[in-house]
Amino acid sequence: MRRSDEHVDGAGLSFREVEILRRVSRGDSNKVIAYDLELSVSTVATHLSQASRKLGLGPKVLVHAALVLGRLADRLDM
């Protein structure tokens, strides 16, 4: 099994989905994430879509939540 296919939490998110959500929470664009992780922009979008589906959130809500959580983590120095 590829590391990106492993589930890392109770929601069934893959390692790669969590990694991309963390990057979104820092405010990185799909294009920047794709470049840094050596993926296509469409692959990043697919991972976000899959995470959105698994969490039962719309894509815009998912991105907004990730950004809010990222700001909260910064304030709590996590």
N, C-alpha and C positions, 0 to 999 in steps of 0.2 A: 504494500500500500504506500502510495506517495505521501509525504508529509503534508502536502496541501490538502489531501483527502481525509486526513485524520480529524475526528471531531474533538473539539477542545472544551465544550461546555454543554450544559443541559439542553440548550436550544438546538443542538446538532450543528453548530457552526463549524466550518473547517478552519484549520490553522490560517489558511490564506484569507478567508473571509474576515476573520478577526484582525489579521494584520492590516488589511485594507481599511477596515472600520477604524482602527487606531490612527491610521494615516489621515483619514477623512476628519477624525476628531481634532487633529492638529491643524486642519484647514488646507491640507494638500488637495490639489485638483486631481481629477482622474488622469490627466495627461502627465503630471509630475509623478504620481504613483506608478503609472505604467512605465515611465522611463526608468525610475529608480529600481523597480522590481523586474525589469526586463520582460514586461508583458505588453500586449497590445492594449490600447485604450478600451476596445470592445470587451476584452477579457476582464478588465477591471470593472467595467459596467455590469458584466454578467455576474461577477462575484458579489457586487452590491445588490443586484436584483435577487440573487439566491438568498443572501442574508436577510433582505427585506421580507421575502416570502417565508423563510423559516421563523422569523420573529413576529410575523403577522402585522407588519407595518408597511405603509405605503413608502415608496422610494424617497419622496421628499421628507416625510416624517422621519425616516431612518437617518438621513443625512443631517437634518436639524437636530435630532437627538444626539447623534455622534458629536456634533459641534458643541452642543450644550455640555455634554459630559466631558469633553476635552477641556473646555474652559473651567469647569468645576474641578477637574483633576489638577489643572495648573494652579488654581487658587489654593487647593489643599496640599499643593506641592507633592503630588503623587508621582 
